[in-house]
Amino acid sequence: MDRNLISVIQGDITKLDCDAIVNAANHSLLGGGGVDGAIHRAAGPKLLEECSALAGCATGEAKLTRGYNLPAKYVIHTVGPIYGREKGKEAALLAACYLNSLNLARENNLKTIAFPAISTGAYGYPKVAAANIAFKSIRYFLENNQAYRFSKIILAAYSEDDFKIYQALWRKMAQAW
């Protein structure tokens, strides 16, 4: 597996020019705080209009919309678990967010995708544990979908603290890949 396929960056996911960015959305898909609000503001009102027609999204699932005013062509909306409220299923649901987003990208032949730190803001998922799940889920997907080739998978950390967590963890994990 090509370790150069995955990169960790610090920055604003709404500025990334890629096929798809992932939105850490709420169940309504109608915008909110954090990355969700930032994506909706940057994409413009047509994103809200398209999301209104999707009838929401369940935790762990993913849905695709156009990117509108974003540099990214598409937005993959996924709803992460609220830590401590999923009866011990938080890890599986968070992994599903990554896997379902990657599957949706594959189904739509999208080659570059960027993820935020899903569920680590208002949803309270511990950051190191969430980062571990992100990397393990991506690795699992790549190992089980070898016929499909992404050109770049980006983990975009907005804060410096999140970036340091992802960067340190990636350094450790990349050696095993």
C-alpha positions in Angstrom: 0.0 0.0 0.0 1.3 3.4 -1.0 1.9 5.5 2.2 2.1 8.7 0.0 -1.5 8.3 -0.8 -2.5 9.6 2.6 -1.5 13.1 3.8 -2.2 15.0 7.0 -2.6 18.8 6.7 -3.5 21.6 8.9 -6.0 24.0 7.3 -9.5 24.9 6.2 -11.2 21.9 4.5 -13.5 24.4 2.6 -10.4 25.7 0.7 -9.2 22.3 -0.6 -9.4 21.7 -4.3 -10.3 18.0 -4.5 -13.0 15.8 -5.9 -14.8 15.6 -2.5 -14.6 16.9 1.0 -16.4 15.2 3.8 -18.8 17.1 6.0 -19.1 16.1 9.6 -22.8 16.8 9.4 -25.8 16.6 11.8 -28.8 14.4 11.1 -30.7 17.1 9.3 -27.9 17.9 6.8 -29.1 21.5 7.0 -26.0 23.0 8.4 -24.9 23.7 11.9 -21.7 24.6 13.8 -18.1 23.7 13.3 -17.1 22.2 9.9 -20.7 21.7 9.0 -21.5 25.4 9.2 -18.3 26.4 7.5 -19.0 24.0 4.5 -22.6 25.3 4.2 -21.4 29.0 4.3 -18.7 28.4 1.8 -20.8 26.3 -0.6 -23.7 28.8 -0.7 -27.4 28.4 -0.5 -27.7 25.8 -3.3 -26.1 23.3 -0.9 -28.8 23.8 1.6 -31.4 23.5 -1.1 -30.0 20.1 -2.3 -29.6 18.9 1.3 -33.2 19.7 2.1 -34.3 17.1 -0.5 -32.2 14.3 1.0 -34.4 13.8 4.1 -31.5 13.7 6.5 -28.9 11.1 7.2 -28.5 8.4 9.9 -25.4 8.2 12.1 -22.6 6.4 10.3 -24.2 6.8 6.8 -23.1 9.1 4.0 -24.8 11.1 1.3 -23.4 13.0 -1.7 -24.2 16.5 -2.9 -22.5 18.9 -5.3 -19.9 21.3 -3.9 -21.4 24.5 -5.5 -19.2 27.4 -4.5 -16.5 25.2 -2.9 -13.3 24.3 -4.8 -14.3 20.7 -4.2 -16.7 19.2 -6.8 -18.7 17.3 -4.2 -19.5 17.1 -0.5 -19.9 13.8 1.2 -22.1 14.3 4.3 -21.7 11.9 7.1 -23.1 11.9 10.6 -20.7 10.9 13.3 -21.7 9.5 16.7 -22.2 11.6 19.8 -19.6 10.2 22.2 -21.3 8.4 25.1 -24.8 8.3 23.6 -24.5 5.3 21.3 -24.6 2.4 23.9 -21.0 1.3 23.2 -21.4 1.5 19.4 -19.5 4.8 19.0 -16.3 3.2 17.5 -18.2 1.1 14.9 -20.4 4.1 14.0 -17.4 6.4 13.6 -15.6 3.7 11.4 -18.8 3.5 9.3 -18.6 7.2 8.7 -15.2 6.8 7.0 -16.0 3.5 5.3 -19.3 4.7 3.9 -17.7 8.0 2.7 -14.9 6.1 0.9 -17.5 3.7 -0.6 -19.5 6.6 -1.9 -16.4 8.2 -3.4 -15.5 4.9 -5.1 -19.1 4.5 -6.4 -18.8 8.0 -8.0 -15.3 7.5 -9.2 -13.9 10.3 -7.1 -10.1 10.1 -6.8 -9.3 12.7 -4.1 -11.1 13.0 -0.8 -10.5 15.1 2.3 -11.8 14.3 5.8 -12.2 16.5 8.8 -11.8 15.1 12.4 -15.3 13.6 12.5 -17.2 13.7 15.8 -14.3 15.3 17.8 -15.9 18.8 18.2 -19.3 19.3 19.7 -19.9 15.5 19.5 -17.1 15.0 22.1 -15.3 12.0 20.7 -11.8 11.8 22.2 -9.4 13.0 19.6 -6.7 10.4 19.8 -9.2 7.6 19.7 -11.1 9.2 16.8 -7.8 9.6 14.8 -7.0 6.0 15.4 -10.4 5.0 14.0 -9.9 7.3 11.0 -6.5 5.7 10.0 -7.6 2.1 10.7 -10.8 2.6 8.7 -9.0 4.1 5.8 -6.4 1.2 5.9 -9.2 -1.3 6.0 -11.0 0.2 3.0 -7.8 0.3 1.0 -6.8 -3.3 1.8 -10.3 -4.5 0.8 -10.7 -2.4 -2.3 -7.4 -2.8 -4.0 -8.9 -2.6 -7.5 -9.9 1.0 -6.9 -7.2 3.7 -6.8 -7.6 6.9 -5.0 -4.9 9.5 -5.9 -5.0 11.3 -2.5 -6.7 10.8 0.8 -6.3 13.9 3.0 -7.0 14.2 6.8 -7.5 17.9 7.3 -7.1 19.1 10.8 -8.4 22.6 11.5 -6.6 23.3 14.8 -2.9 23.0 15.5 -3.7 20.5 18.4 -5.7 18.2 16.0 -2.9 18.5 13.4 -0.3 17.4 16.0 -2.4 14.4 17.0 -3.0 13.3 13.5 0.6 13.9 12.4 2.1 12.0 15.3 -0.3 9.1 14.9 0.3 9.0 11.1 4.1 8.8 11.6 3.7 5.8 13.8 1.1 4.1 11.6 2.8 4.8 8.3 5.8 2.7 9.2 3.5 -0.3 9.6 1.9 0.3 6.1 
